[in-house]
Amino acid sequence: MKERPDKTVPGLPNSSANPSVEIDDRRGTPRRAFIAEALVVELASGARLSGRCCDLVAHGCYMDTINPFQQGTLVRIRLQHGSETAEAKGKVVYRVPNLGMGISFFEITSDDQATLGRWISQASQEPTIQEAPLPPVFRDRVSMGQTREEQIVRLIQVLQKKGLLSKIEADGLLNED
């Protein structure tokens, strides 16, 4: 894994000088496309978010949610897939404003770890499941400066990249008057 420089935004040579630079992808483990209901509770305040887990590894997941917690927030997460659930304590390691957040697990029981392992194994064997890459992570300042139209275009592009929209569907939405 690459060494991360100690800067305001990990992965950027000088984050304050160039706020529009994307953060590079530092994932060391391939993600498995995996859909599960997700409930996340902030440990400090008890604030709750519900959403959907769409990428999963043994030590973390990506959760789609419109209002992600801030980076560094300590949480408890419950994933439900079919009749099974798995819970863990975790930390928000990155956020994509208006789209979701990456959560790294730091405390999980052996039973819940076994459930995650089973889910990952099943996802790996599914012939129709493809890698579901995460969208690039931008600093908050960049997305705040975008117009509503630019944000919508970006959302459509992300949905297409994740395989939730076909190219024809995305083109149709982008070309509507």
ABEGO torsion letter per residue (X at the ends): XBBBBBBABBGBABAAABAABBBBBABABBBBBBBBBBBBBBAAAGBBBBBBBABBBAAEBBBBBABBBBBGBBBBBBBBBEABBBBBBBBBABBBBGAEBBBBBABBBAAAAAAAAAAAAAAAABAABBBBBBBBBBBAAAAAABBAAAAAAAAAAAAAAAGABBAAAAAAAAABX
